[in-house]
Structure formats: structure tokens, C-alpha cells
Amino acid sequence: ERVIGKGQFGEVYKGYHKSTGEDIAVKAVNRKSLKGKFYELLENEIKVLKSCNNANIIKLYDIKKTSNNIYLMLEYCNEGDLMQYLKKRGKLTEEEAVDIFIQILNAFKTLVKNKIMHRDFKLANILKHNGIIKVADFGFAKILDDDTYAKTMLGSPLNMAPEILGGKDYNNKADIWSLGTCLYELLFGTPPYTAKNIVELLQKIQRTPFELPKNSNISPEVEDVLKKMLVFK
């Protein structure tokens, strides 16, 4: 029906299922952009979506292939993403932020169980549909073998774990840092660390002890969770 978003390999459209009339999202991926590593990333995304059955993870209904494009038919989310939601609200109450975060963690538990690393947890990749949270955009996801570490620097710097920013090997514990940045952003309206470039960002994380904004009124329990998720070692 219309374009509702843009990804790194193509556009996302709003469509509908002809038989049921149900709204769907259609992610169109241009085959020309799928060279080498990028084809592997798309294959991983499809594998991950097929293997994850969780109410808080976006559903993949079908895949269609043409000579020019590959189309992923996905669950449509009528409330957009959490970044848009936060822009309208500024910041959320602790109660609402925690409710959203519990749903994100429910999705994360399934990923950990299936040995899947998301690698790009950020508010723009978490959608909302009729009040239900849906973790989406598995374009950077990686399926891990036992004791496997990843090396590639992928994701969004402001949400990246310091080990990724520093070019070190990492595993799905790096996702925990990214989830911590999401919770912080929901509560305070900004990421915990900001900088002009990756070098400056990593230095800030390494040299500045984590602390909450002044006059923060969040509960000791949530503060404790944040400090444990955003700890630099």
C-alpha cells in the first residue's frame, strides 16, 4: 500500500493479506545489495525469525523471491517503534518503562535459549502493536555455536557494548549492555553515553563511572538493574 520505513537493503511497505484482509509489513530486499556478507546476514535473519516463536518477537509469515528482490512478509505493528513513541513522550514513567522492558526481556530470553545474538538492540528496532512489544530487525543477528565469539563491529554505536566499540571479540552478553541503554533511554529520554565519534564514546565509557542523572527519582531496584547492565569491566 505505501512505504512505512527504510532499511539498509531496501524499503518496508504496509500491505495486506488478500484472503484475510489482515495488515502485514513487507520488507523488500534488493538482490543487487546482497553481496558476500550481506547475503549471509539476510539468511541469518530468516533463520532467526523462523526459529523464534514468542509473542514479543516479530513474526515472519512468508518469503517471496523474484529476479530483482526478496520479500519478507512480516507482522505489521500499528503503533510504530519505541524511538518514535519516546520522541512524542520525552521520557516514560518508571512503571511504563519497566512494563515495556519486561516484554523486551521475554523476547531476549528466547534469543538466549536459541543461542541468537541480536547485535542491534535499540529503540528504533523495537515495535509496538496494540500495546504489545515486538522485537524486530534481525538484520545483524548471529546464531552462535557453543563458546563462539563474534568479531564484526555491527550495530548502532550509542547502544553498542564497550567490547564491540573496542574491537574485541564478544558474545551475546554484549546484548545485555544494549538492553541497558534501551531501559536508560526509556526512563530518561537520552542514551547513557553520547559522543561525537566511537573513540570518544569508548573513552567516556571507560573513564566515566556510570551514574544516574541528578534528581533522578527511580526506585533502588531499577537503579540496581541499570548499574549491573551498564557495568564496564
Solvent accessible surface area in square Angstrom, and as a share of the most:
residue,aa,sasa,rsa
1,E,134,0.60
2,R,129,0.47
3,V,69,0.40
4,I,68,0.34
5,G,26,0.25
6,K,162,0.69
7,G,38,0.37
8,Q,98,0.44
9,F,25,0.10
10,G,27,0.26
11,E,52,0.24
12,V,32,0.18
13,Y,73,0.28
14,K,31,0.13
15,G,9,0.09
16,Y,112,0.42
17,H,85,0.38
18,K,181,0.77
19,S,98,0.63
20,T,94,0.55
21,G,49,0.47
22,E,90,0.40
23,D,60,0.31
24,I,16,0.08
25,A,10,0.07
26,V,23,0.13
27,K,28,0.12
28,A,11,0.09
29,V,1,0.01
30,N,62,0.32
31,R,91,0.33
32,K,160,0.68
33,S,43,0.27
34,L,16,0.08
35,K,145,0.62
36,G,66,0.63
37,K,91,0.39
38,F,88,0.37
39,Y,95,0.36
40,E,84,0.38
41,L,3,0.02
42,L,3,0.02
43,E,60,0.27
44,N,19,0.10
45,E,6,0.03
46,I,16,0.08
47,K,115,0.49
48,V,0,0.00
49,L,10,0.05
50,K,144,0.61
51,S,63,0.41
52,C,12,0.07
53,N,139,0.71
54,N,18,0.09
55,A,64,0.50
56,N,10,0.05
57,I,1,0.01
58,I,8,0.04
59,K,83,0.35
60,L,30,0.15
61,Y,97,0.37
62,D,64,0.33
63,I,41,0.21
64,K,107,0.45
65,K,117,0.50
66,T,66,0.38
67,S,101,0.65
68,N,97,0.50
69,N,34,0.17
70,I,3,0.01
71,Y,56,0.21
72,L,0,0.00
73,M,34,0.15
74,L,18,0.09
75,E,20,0.09
76,Y,32,0.12
77,C,13,0.08
78,N,74,0.38
79,E,72,0.32
80,G,25,0.24
81,D,22,0.12
82,L,0,0.00
83,M,59,0.26
84,Q,94,0.42
85,Y,39,0.15
86,L,8,0.04
87,K,157,0.67
88,K,165,0.70
89,R,110,0.40
90,G,43,0.41
91,K,122,0.52
92,L,10,0.05
93,T,86,0.50
94,E,53,0.24
95,E,146,0.66
96,E,41,0.19
97,A,0,0.00
98,V,45,0.26
99,D,80,0.41
100,I,3,0.02
101,F,12,0.05
102,I,106,0.54
103,Q,31,0.14
104,I,0,0.00
105,L,60,0.30
106,N,59,0.30
107,A,0,0.00
108,F,20,0.08
109,K,140,0.59
110,T,25,0.14
111,L,0,0.00
112,V,66,0.38
113,K,168,0.71
114,N,49,0.25
115,K,91,0.39
116,I,2,0.01
117,M,0,0.00
118,H,0,0.00
119,R,16,0.06
120,D,15,0.08
121,F,1,0.00
122,K,55,0.23
123,L,1,0.00
124,A,40,0.31
125,N,11,0.06
126,I,0,0.00
127,L,39,0.19
128,K,21,0.09
129,H,46,0.20
130,N,105,0.54
131,G,35,0.34
132,I,77,0.39
133,I,0,0.00
134,K,15,0.06
135,V,0,0.00
136,A,10,0.08
137,D,61,0.32
138,F,1,0.00
139,G,4,0.04
140,F,34,0.14
141,A,0,0.00
142,K,49,0.21
143,I,68,0.34
144,L,14,0.07
145,D,107,0.55
146,D,104,0.54
147,D,138,0.71
148,T,41,0.24
149,Y,115,0.44
150,A,3,0.02
151,K,148,0.63
152,T,54,0.31
153,M,84,0.37
154,L,28,0.14
155,G,21,0.20
156,S,22,0.14
157,P,55,0.35
158,L,72,0.36
159,N,15,0.07
160,M,11,0.05
161,A,1,0.01
162,P,8,0.05
163,E,55,0.25
164,I,9,0.05
165,L,8,0.04
166,G,37,0.36
167,G,57,0.55
168,K,130,0.55
169,D,71,0.37
170,Y,3,0.01
171,N,35,0.18
172,N,27,0.14
173,K,137,0.58
174,A,3,0.02
175,D,2,0.01
176,I,65,0.33
177,W,14,0.05
178,S,9,0.06
179,L,1,0.00
180,G,0,0.00
181,T,1,0.01
182,C,0,0.00
183,L,3,0.02
184,Y,15,0.06
185,E,12,0.05
186,L,0,0.00
187,L,7,0.04
188,F,32,0.13
189,G,27,0.26
190,T,77,0.45
191,P,26,0.17
192,P,24,0.15
193,Y,22,0.08
194,T,65,0.38
195,A,33,0.25
196,K,184,0.78
197,N,84,0.43
198,I,60,0.30
199,V,101,0.58
200,E,57,0.26
201,L,4,0.02
202,L,29,0.14
203,Q,67,0.30
204,K,80,0.34
205,I,8,0.04
206,Q,87,0.39
207,R,179,0.65
208,T,65,0.38
209,P,107,0.67
210,F,39,0.16
211,E,127,0.57
212,L,30,0.15
213,P,52,0.33
214,K,186,0.79
215,N,153,0.79
216,S,39,0.25
217,N,145,0.74
218,I,25,0.13
219,S,32,0.20
220,P,104,0.65
221,E,122,0.55
222,V,16,0.09
223,E,50,0.23
224,D,64,0.33
225,V,66,0.38
226,L,0,0.00
227,K,90,0.38
228,K,139,0.59
229,M,24,0.11
230,L,2,0.01
231,V,76,0.44
232,F,78,0.33
233,K,203,0.86
